[in-house]
């Protein structure tokens, strides 16, 4: 079960990065996107990070690590879309 969770978490981190990276590049090249979508994604990821951090009896790093990347990339995409 732990190995499956690690694999799924890694895939989730890759998919999140793969999803936001093209929009960041497009924004930096002057093709502005909609800033609401990446902001919503960042807030959603932030909620999952908080949930994973406060989970008892121990923190859920499978949620925390990929969603931390989602928070950073989501806010970066939002900023570059403005």
C-alpha positions in Angstrom: 0.0 0.0 0.0 2.8 2.4 0.9 4.6 1.7 -2.4 1.4 2.4 -4.4 0.8 5.7 -2.5 4.4 6.7 -3.3 3.9 5.9 -7.0 0.5 7.7 -7.2 2.0 10.7 -5.3 4.9 10.9 -7.8 2.5 10.7 -10.7 0.4 13.5 -9.2 3.4 15.7 -8.8 4.5 15.2 -12.4 1.0 15.8 -13.8 0.6 19.0 -11.8 3.9 20.3 -13.1 3.2 19.1 -16.6 -0.2 20.9 -16.5 1.1 24.3 -15.4 4.5 24.4 -17.1 3.2 25.2 -20.6 1.0 28.0 -19.3 3.9 29.5 -17.4 6.1 29.5 -20.6 3.2 30.9 -22.7 2.7 33.7 -20.1 6.3 34.6 -20.1 6.3 34.7 -24.0 3.5 37.3 -23.9 0.5 34.9 -24.5 -1.5 35.7 -21.4 -3.9 33.0 -20.0 -6.7 33.2 -17.6 -5.3 33.9 -14.1 -8.3 32.5 -12.2 -7.6 28.8 -13.1 -4.0 28.7 -11.7 -5.0 30.7 -8.7 -7.8 28.2 -8.0 -5.4 25.3 -8.4 -2.9 26.9 -6.0 -5.6 27.5 -3.4 -6.8 23.9 -3.8 -3.3 22.6 -3.4 -2.7 24.8 -0.3 -5.8 23.3 1.3 -4.4 19.7 0.6 -1.1 20.7 2.1 -2.8 22.0 5.2 -4.8 18.8 5.5 -1.8 16.6 5.0 0.2 18.6 7.6 -2.5 18.5 10.2 -3.4 14.8 9.7 -3.2 12.6 12.8 -1.5 10.5 14.0 1.2 11.6 11.6 1.7 14.0 8.7 0.8 12.7 5.2 3.8 13.5 3.1 2.3 11.8 0.1 -0.2 14.7 0.0 2.1 17.5 1.2 5.0 17.1 -1.2 3.3 17.1 -4.6 0.7 19.7 -3.5 3.5 22.0 -2.3 4.8 22.0 -5.9 1.2 22.8 -7.0 1.0 25.8 -4.7 4.3 27.2 -5.9 3.6 26.5 -9.6 0.0 27.7 -9.3 0.9 31.0 -7.8 3.8 31.4 -10.3 1.4 30.8 -13.2 -1.1 33.2 -11.7 1.5 35.9 -11.4 2.8 35.5 -14.9 -0.8 35.5 -16.3 -1.4 39.0 -14.9 
